[in-house]
Amino acid sequence: MSGINPIGGAGQGLTLNSPLRIGAGQGEGVRPTADKPASTNFMSAIDNLLAKVNVEQMNADQAVTKLATGQTDNLHGVMIAVAKADISFRMFLEVRNKLMDAFQEIMRMQV
C-alpha cells in the first residue's frame, strides 16, 4: 500500500508545516524564518481550517433547509452534506484539543 489518500473536503489542501527552524548551535533554540513570522503562518492555517468548517456547516444547513421546504428530494445528498459537516467539525475540535493539551504541557514546564 502506498498510504492513505485524502477523500477531499474539509482537510484537503491544508498543511501545517512549521515555518520554524531549529538551530544547531548551543543557545540558538527555535526561531521564525525571515519570510513570515511563525504566528502569522500558524494563525492563517487555523483560520483556513475554521473557514472550511464554517463552509461545510453552512452547506449542510442550506441542504437541510432545501429538504425541509421541499425544494429538493435528494435525501442522500443532504445526509452526505450533514455527515461532511459533522466530520469536519469533529476534526477541528480534535485539533483544538491537541493544541490545548500542548499549551498546558508547555505551561507545566519548569524554566
N, C-alpha and C positions, 0 to 999 in steps of 0.2 A: 504494500500500500504506500501511496505517496504522501499521505497526510490527510488532514481534514480541510475541505474547501468550504468557504462561507456560502450559505444559501442565498444571502442577499438581504437587503432591508436595513435594519437599524444600525448594525455594526460595520457595514460594508464601507470601505474607503477610509476608515479612521485608523490612524496609527498613533500609538502613544510612545513613539521613540523619544528617548530622553535627549534633550539638547545640551546636556551637561557632559563634561569630560572629567575624568578622574586623573589628577596629577600623579606623576610617577615619583617625584621627589618628596622629601620629608617636609611636612608643613604645607603642602600645596592644596590638599583637600579637594572639594568639589567646587567648580566654578562654571558660570554660564559661558556659552560660546559668545564670540564677538558679534554674531549676526543679530540675534534677538535675545532678550532676557529670558531666562528659564520660565519665569512666572507667566509671561505672555504666551508662550507656546503651550504650556500646560493648561492655562485658562481657556485658550482658544479650543483645545481638544475637548475639554469638558463642556464648553459652550456648544460646540458642534454636536456632541453626543446628546446633550439636553435638547437641542433644537430638533434632532432627528426623532427623539422620543416624543416630543410635542407634536410633530407632524403625524406620527403614527397614531397618537391618541385622537387628533382631530379627524383623521381619515376614518377611524373606527366610529367616532361619534356621528360623522356625516353618513356613513353607511347604515348605521342603526336607525338614524332619523329617516332616511330614504325608505328603509324597510317598513318602519312603523307607519309612515304616511302613505304607503302603497305605491311609491314612485318606482320601486324595484321589487322583483320577486326572487332575486338571486340570494337565497339564504346561505348558500355555500360561500359566496364571495364575502358576505357580511361576517360570517363566522371566521373566515381567514383573516379579515381586517382586524377583528377583535383579538384574535389569537396573536397576530403580529404586534399589536399594541401592548398586549399583556407581556409578551416575551421581552420586548424592548424596554418596558418599564422595569421588569424584574432584573434585567441586565444592568440598568442604570442604578438600581438600588444596591445590587451587589458591588458595583464599582464604588459607590458611595460608602458602603460598609467597609470595604477594604481600605479606602482612603482614611476613614475614621480610625480603623484599627492601627494603621501605620502612624497616624498623628499621635494617638495615645501611646504607642510604643516609643516614639521619639520623646514625648513629654516625660516618660518614665526614666529615660536615660540620665545617668549622672554625668555631669561635666566636670 
